[in-house]
Amino acid sequence: MSDTPLPQPLLEDDELDRLDEFLDSDGVDPDALDLISAHGYLVALAVAPREIDTTTWVAELFHGEPTFAGDAERSEILGLLERLRQNAIETLEQGVLPELPFEPTLGGVPPEETPIGDWCAGFMEGVFLDEATWFEHDEENVAALLLPFMALSGLFDDEPDMADLATDTPRLESLVAQLPELVLDLYLHYRVPPESPKPMPRKKKPANHGKRGGRR
C-alpha cells in the first residue's frame, strides 16, 4: 500500500452545497464567482505570498456586496469561505494535496467549457488581486508554475504563446493531472526559503616549517 496521503477535501459536501446554493441565488451579483471559481480563488489566496485583507477579497469574490437574509446568514456564508481558505492553508502546510472539486479530465472538451477551466480562472482571479507580489521574486519560476493555470483558464487564449498550447489536447490533459501538485509547489515556493550555498571548507594553512634557533 502507498503511504501517500489522499487529497484532502477543504470543506464537507454539505458545506459546499450550501455555498453553491447561496452563490447561485438572486442575492448575489450575476458576475460574482460561482462555487467552482470561488474554490480556485480561495485556494490561490491560501497560496498567496502575503495576506490579503478580508474585506478586499470578499468584495472581489462577490463583485460587490451580496444581499444576506440577515446577520446569521452573513456570518454563515463568510465563515464557510474563510474556513475553506484556512483549511487550504493547513492542508498545504502539512504537505498534503488539496482535493479539487472536479474530475481531473477534460474528456476532449475545451478547458474553458469545463469546471477545470472555471476553477483555474478563479485561481487566476486570486493571483490578479496581488499580481505584483506573486511575481516579485523569481519571476521565471513563478511563471512556469502558473502556466498550467493560465493555459487551462481560457483567459489567455488570445496571447500568441498560448495559441499552440490551447490546441494541444494531450498536453492540456497532462496539466490537469498536475494541478494539485502545482498548488503545493507554489505554496512551498513562497514559504520555504531557498537553500543557501554550503560554505566552502577553509583551506588549511601550511604548517610553519621555518628554522628554529638552537643547537643542532
Secondary structure, DSSP 8 states (H G I E B T S, - for coil): -------B-SS-HHHHHHHHHHHTSTTS-TTS--HHHHHHHHHHHHHSSS---HHHHHHHHHTS----SSHHHHHHHHHHHHHHHHHHHHHHHTT--B--SS-S--TTS-GGGSHHHHHHHHHHHHHHTTHHHHTSS-HHHHHHHHHHHHHHHSTTTTSHHHHHHHT-HHHHHHHHHHHHHHHHHHHHHHHS---------------------S--
